[in-house]
Amino acid sequence: MSSTLFSDLYTHSPIVDNILSHIGSPQGRIHLSGLTGSMLSVVGAATVARTPDRNHLFIAGSKEEAYYLQNDLETLLGEAEEDLDKKRVLLFPTTYRRPYQTEETDNANVLQRSEVVKQLNSGRKVAIVAYPEALCEKVISSQTLTRHMLEITKGSKVDIDFVLDVLMDYDFERVDFVVEPGQYALRGGIIDVFSFANEYPFRIEFFDDEVDSLRTFDPVSQLSIKPYENITIIPNLERRGEPSSPTMELKQDKVPLLHYFHEEDCIWVSGLMIISERLETLFANARTEFEKQKTTIAQL
């Protein structure tokens, strides 16, 4: 039996029907018990499939549980799509290995977090899988994100120097060949840029001051992957900017991820008390690290 066929058996089950009948009710809370093994994934996937008009946030007890849950949801929902703009199940990881240790940023995780924020801000309905450590880190607000996106449309009139100035303002690094997020390269009338919210870099081709072509490409083989009519370039949303730089606003204007969710959206919590205790411990640890930082600054 295939995973999608197995999931279909539960899609219209009485359990899911009962859940859907309570979603949006004044009480707003549902307690599920007896979900052993991967039943949470099965019931969750069936509910997601039947509510395409809602966002879902799954909060797992640990990083390992979150990765397993994401994989289960993708399998049950039949997601084989590699394009992040079309995937509905997304992972929301933590950026730093320890609080306030900015030099230990995981670049791949920054990309995943940026993609989650981008999709939520666009209004597209997605299922997010997170864990306590990831939720402790705030994200950029919707208003600030909108102000810090560079949107380019095929056929539009855009000055190359303007694009280069924006990339430099947001601390993109100029290189010969882009290989990771935060880099850009210029060759004649072609700009390659690796956004922090896309799996592959973009190639922007100009004819005079007109955008002639937009596409993603493989940075290893340099072969084109997919053409686009319009693209959005997003800087590092987790970067610490200097006081006078545009990225400083990205650091200051932060909100919890839950600010992107609305009353009609669904939040799934596996082990509420355990997660609550974990969040309190993480907050206490972060506060201790913050006090150490203040002491170090005072001594300097």
C-alpha positions as CSV (number, residue, x, y, z in Angstrom):
1,M,0.0,0.0,0.0
2,S,1.4,3.4,-1.0
3,S,1.8,6.2,1.6
4,T,-0.7,8.4,-0.3
5,L,-3.3,5.6,-0.4
6,F,-2.8,5.0,3.3
7,S,-3.3,8.7,4.0
8,D,-6.4,8.7,1.9
9,L,-8.0,6.1,4.2
10,Y,-7.8,8.6,7.1
11,T,-8.7,11.8,5.1
12,H,-12.4,11.3,5.6
13,S,-12.3,9.3,8.8
14,P,-14.6,10.1,11.7
15,I,-11.5,11.3,13.7
16,V,-10.6,14.0,11.1
17,D,-14.3,14.9,10.7
18,N,-14.6,15.5,14.4
19,I,-11.4,17.6,14.4
20,L,-12.7,19.7,11.5
21,S,-16.0,20.2,13.2
22,H,-14.2,21.8,16.2
23,I,-11.8,23.9,14.3
24,G,-12.8,27.5,14.5
25,S,-15.2,26.9,17.4
26,P,-15.4,29.4,20.3
27,Q,-13.5,26.9,22.5
28,G,-10.7,26.7,20.0
29,R,-8.9,23.8,21.8
30,I,-8.9,20.1,21.0
31,H,-7.2,17.5,23.1
32,L,-6.2,14.3,21.2
33,S,-5.2,11.2,23.1
34,G,-4.1,7.7,22.2
35,L,-2.1,8.8,19.1
36,T,0.7,6.3,19.4
37,G,3.5,5.8,16.9
38,S,3.1,8.0,13.8
39,M,-0.7,8.6,14.3
40,L,-0.1,12.3,14.9
41,S,1.5,12.5,11.5
42,V,-1.3,10.6,9.9
43,V,-4.1,12.6,11.5
44,G,-2.2,15.9,11.0
45,A,-1.6,15.2,7.3
46,A,-5.2,14.3,6.7
47,T,-6.3,17.5,8.4
48,V,-3.9,19.6,6.4
49,A,-5.1,18.0,3.2
50,R,-8.7,19.0,4.0
51,T,-8.0,22.5,5.1
52,P,-6.1,24.2,2.2
53,D,-7.3,27.6,3.4
54,R,-5.5,27.4,6.8
55,N,-1.9,27.5,8.0
56,H,-0.8,24.8,10.3
57,L,2.1,25.0,12.9
58,F,3.3,21.7,14.3
59,I,5.4,22.1,17.5
60,A,7.5,19.0,18.2
61,G,9.2,18.3,21.5
62,S,12.8,18.3,20.0
63,K,14.8,18.9,16.9
64,E,14.9,15.2,16.1
65,E,11.1,14.8,16.5
66,A,10.6,17.8,14.2
67,Y,12.7,16.3,11.4
68,Y,10.8,12.9,11.7
69,L,7.5,14.7,11.7
70,Q,8.4,16.8,8.7
71,N,9.4,13.7,6.8
72,D,6.2,11.9,7.7
73,L,4.0,14.8,6.7
74,E,5.8,15.2,3.3
75,T,5.5,11.5,2.6
76,L,1.8,11.2,3.6
77,L,0.9,14.3,1.6
78,G,2.8,13.0,-1.4
79,E,5.2,15.9,-1.6
80,A,7.9,15.2,-4.1
81,E,8.2,18.8,-5.3
82,E,11.7,20.3,-5.1
83,D,10.5,23.8,-5.7
84,L,10.2,25.5,-2.3
85,D,7.5,27.9,-3.7
86,K,5.2,24.9,-4.2
87,K,6.0,22.8,-1.1
88,R,3.4,23.0,1.6
89,V,5.4,21.3,4.4
90,L,8.3,23.4,5.6
91,L,10.8,23.1,8.5
92,F,11.4,26.0,10.8
93,P,14.8,25.4,12.4
94,T,16.9,27.3,14.8
95,T,19.6,29.7,13.5
96,Y,22.3,29.6,16.3
97,R,23.7,26.6,18.0
98,R,23.7,28.6,21.3
99,P,22.0,31.8,22.4
100,Y,23.9,35.0,21.3
101,Q,26.6,32.9,19.6
102,T,26.2,34.7,16.2
103,E,29.4,33.4,14.9
104,E,27.9,29.9,14.9
105,T,25.1,30.7,12.5
106,D,24.0,27.8,10.3
107,N,23.6,29.2,6.8
108,A,21.3,26.4,5.6
109,N,19.0,27.0,8.5
110,V,18.9,30.7,7.8
111,L,17.7,29.9,4.3
112,Q,14.9,27.6,5.6
113,R,13.8,30.2,8.2
114,S,13.7,32.9,5.6
115,E,11.6,30.7,3.3
116,V,9.1,30.1,6.0
117,V,8.7,33.8,6.7
118,K,8.5,34.6,3.0
119,Q,5.7,32.0,2.4
120,L,3.7,33.2,5.5
121,N,4.1,36.8,4.5
122,S,2.9,36.1,0.9
123,G,-0.4,34.7,2.2
124,R,0.2,31.2,0.9
125,K,-1.1,28.5,3.2
126,V,1.6,26.1,4.5
127,A,2.3,23.6,7.2
128,I,5.3,24.6,9.4
129,V,7.1,22.1,11.6
130,A,9.1,23.7,14.5
131,Y,10.6,22.9,17.9
132,P,11.1,25.0,21.1
133,E,14.7,26.2,20.3
134,A,13.5,27.5,16.9
135,L,10.5,29.3,18.3
136,C,12.6,31.1,20.9
137,E,14.2,33.1,18.1
138,K,12.2,35.9,16.7
139,V,11.7,36.6,13.0
140,I,11.4,39.9,11.1
141,S,8.0,41.5,11.1
142,S,5.8,41.5,8.0
143,Q,6.0,45.2,7.5
144,T,9.8,45.3,7.6
145,L,10.1,42.2,5.4
146,T,8.0,43.9,2.7
147,R,10.3,46.9,2.8
148,H,13.4,44.8,2.4
149,M,12.4,42.7,-0.6
150,L,13.8,43.3,-4.1
151,E,11.2,42.2,-6.6
152,I,12.2,42.0,-10.3
153,T,9.8,41.2,-13.1
154,K,10.7,39.9,-16.6
155,G,10.3,42.7,-19.2
156,S,10.5,45.5,-16.6
157,K,12.9,48.5,-16.9
158,V,15.6,48.1,-14.1
159,D,19.0,49.7,-13.9
160,I,21.8,47.2,-13.3
161,D,23.6,49.7,-11.0
162,F,20.4,50.0,-8.9
163,V,20.3,46.2,-8.4
164,L,24.0,46.2,-7.5
165,D,23.5,49.0,-5.0
166,V,20.7,47.2,-3.3
167,L,22.7,44.0,-3.0
168,M,25.6,45.9,-1.5
169,D,23.4,47.7,0.9
170,Y,22.1,44.4,2.2
171,D,25.6,42.9,2.7
172,F,25.6,40.5,-0.3
173,E,29.2,39.5,-1.1
174,R,30.5,40.0,-4.6
175,V,32.3,36.9,-5.9
176,D,33.3,35.4,-9.2
177,F,30.8,32.5,-8.9
178,V,27.9,32.2,-6.5
179,V,27.9,29.0,-4.4
180,E,25.9,29.9,-1.2
181,P,23.2,32.4,-0.1
182,G,24.3,36.0,0.4
183,Q,26.5,36.1,-2.7
184,Y,26.2,37.7,-6.1
185,A,28.3,37.9,-9.3
186,L,28.3,40.3,-12.3
187,R,29.4,39.3,-15.8
188,G,28.5,41.9,-18.5
189,G,24.7,42.1,-18.5
190,I,24.1,39.1,-16.3
191,I,23.7,39.2,-12.5
192,D,23.8,35.9,-10.6
193,V,22.4,36.3,-7.0
194,F,21.8,33.7,-4.3
195,S,18.8,34.9,-2.2
196,F,18.3,33.9,1.4
197,A,14.8,32.5,0.6
198,N,15.5,30.3,-2.4
199,E,17.0,26.9,-2.8
200,Y,18.9,27.8,-6.0
201,P,20.5,31.1,-7.1
202,F,18.8,33.4,-9.7
203,R,20.3,34.4,-13.0
204,I,19.1,37.8,-14.2
205,E,19.9,38.7,-17.8
206,F,19.6,42.3,-19.0
207,F,19.2,43.7,-22.5
208,D,20.2,47.4,-22.0
209,D,18.0,48.4,-19.0
210,E,15.3,45.8,-19.6
211,V,15.1,42.4,-17.7
212,D,15.3,40.0,-20.6
213,S,15.4,36.7,-18.6
214,L,14.9,35.3,-15.1
215,R,15.7,31.8,-14.1
216,T,17.3,29.6,-11.4
217,F,20.4,27.6,-12.2
218,D,22.6,24.9,-10.6
219,P,25.7,26.6,-9.2
220,V,27.8,23.5,-9.9
221,S,26.8,22.6,-13.4
222,Q,25.7,26.2,-14.3
223,L,22.7,24.6,-16.1
224,S,19.3,26.4,-16.0
225,I,16.7,24.8,-13.8
226,K,13.5,26.9,-14.1
227,P,12.4,30.1,-15.8
228,Y,10.5,32.8,-13.9
229,E,8.2,35.7,-14.8
230,N,9.1,37.5,-11.5
231,I,11.5,36.8,-8.6
232,T,12.0,38.1,-5.0
233,I,15.4,38.6,-3.5
234,I,15.6,38.6,0.3
235,P,18.6,39.5,2.4
236,N,19.8,37.6,5.5
237,L,16.9,38.1,7.9
238,E,19.0,37.0,10.8
239,R,22.0,39.2,10.2
240,R,23.3,41.6,12.8
241,G,23.7,44.9,11.0
242,E,25.8,47.9,12.0
243,P,23.9,50.8,13.6
244,S,24.0,52.8,10.4
245,S,23.3,50.0,8.0
246,P,19.9,48.9,6.5
247,T,20.4,45.5,8.0
248,M,20.2,47.0,11.5
249,E,16.4,47.4,11.0
250,L,16.2,43.6,10.3
251,K,17.8,43.0,13.7
252,Q,15.7,45.4,15.7
253,D,12.2,44.8,14.2
254,K,11.6,41.2,15.3
255,V,8.4,39.4,16.3
256,P,7.6,35.9,17.4
257,L,6.7,33.5,14.6
258,L,3.2,33.2,16.0
259,H,2.5,36.8,14.9
260,Y,2.2,35.4,11.3
261,F,-0.6,33.1,12.3
262,H,-4.3,34.1,12.6
263,E,-7.3,32.9,14.6
264,E,-8.4,30.6,11.8
265,D,-5.0,28.8,11.6
266,C,-4.2,25.6,13.5
267,I,-1.4,25.0,16.0
268,W,-0.5,21.4,16.9
269,V,1.5,20.8,20.1
270,S,2.9,17.4,21.0
271,G,3.4,17.2,24.8
272,L,2.3,20.7,25.9
273,M,3.7,20.5,29.4
274,I,7.1,19.2,28.2
275,I,7.4,21.9,25.6
276,S,6.3,24.6,28.1
277,E,9.0,23.5,30.5
278,R,11.6,23.4,27.7
279,L,10.7,26.9,26.6
280,E,11.1,28.2,30.2
281,T,14.5,26.6,30.5
282,L,15.6,28.0,27.1
283,F,14.4,31.5,28.2
284,A,16.3,31.2,31.5
285,N,19.5,30.1,29.6
286,A,19.2,33.0,27.1
287,R,18.7,35.5,29.9
288,T,21.9,34.2,31.6
289,E,23.8,34.5,28.3
290,F,22.5,38.0,27.9
291,E,23.7,39.0,31.4
292,K,27.1,37.7,30.6
293,Q,27.2,39.8,27.4
294,K,26.3,42.9,29.4
295,T,29.0,42.2,31.9
296,T,31.6,41.7,29.2
297,I,30.6,45.0,27.6
298,A,30.8,46.8,30.9
299,Q,34.3,45.5,31.5
300,L,35.5,46.6,28.1
